[in-house]
Amino acid sequence: MENVKHCAVVVRRAEDVWEATRTALGLAAHNFWATLYVIDVAVEMTAALRENLDWLEEMECGYVSSSRENDPHSFKHMSLEDIAEELKKVDLIIPFGDRNRTSRSRSV
């Protein structure tokens, strides 16, 4: 991964947000720019998740959501089209979860 600098962690199920956030933090700790993309789900904010998102910010990494329901949690809002354009620019995309399952708490 010597040429990898920018990474995207993409999550589509609420139950995977915690682990996806931890993955983004791990990448940031290893000097990668990591952005967490939460697609079409509302996050269930906990104190631990808030702390991890704050750490991402401190490490100059971002977190983005296509769902306006995440705006109160300081997620940067982007449309799916804009997220797709952003993903074209990264060196590595890490998809999270089973792409054949939808979230139990899916909100669009």
C-alpha positions, -999 to +999 in steps of 0.1 A: +000+000+000+030+023-005+012+045-031-021+046-011-027+080+005-064+086+005-089+060+017-127+059+017-146+037+042-181+032+028-209+019+050-246+012+041-260-004+073-265+013+106-252-018+124-218-015+106-212+022+114-192+015+146-167-009+130-164+013+099-156+043+121-129+022+139-114+012+105-112+048+094-095+057+127-070+028+122-062+041+088-057+077+101-035+064+129-013+049+102-010+082+083-036+077+057-063+103+049-095+085+056-131+096+050-161+077+064-191+077+040-224+067+055-249+059+027-287+062+032-288+053+069-293+073+101-266+067+127-275+058+162-253+083+181-236+070+212-210+086+234-184+062+221-193+069+184-192+106+191-157+102+206-145+083+175-160+109+152-142+136+172-110+117+169-114+115+131-118+153+131-087+158+152-068+136+128-079+158+099-102+131+085-138+135+076-172+119+078-199+123+052-235+111+049-261+111+022-288+112+048-300+145+062-309+127+094-272+127+103-268+165+100-274+171+138-244+148+144-220+171+124-219+148+093-211+167+061-240+161+038-234+150+002-257+137-024-251+102-037-239+117-070-213+139-052-202+110-031-197+089-063-175+117-077-155+119-045-149+081-045-133+084-080-106+105-064-094+081-037-067+055-038-086+028-019-123+022-012-132-001+017-168-012+015-183-023+048-210-050+054-228-074+032-238-057+000-267-081-005-284-072+028-300-039+035-301-022+069-327-032+094-332+005+101-328+019+066-340+055+062-339+072+029 
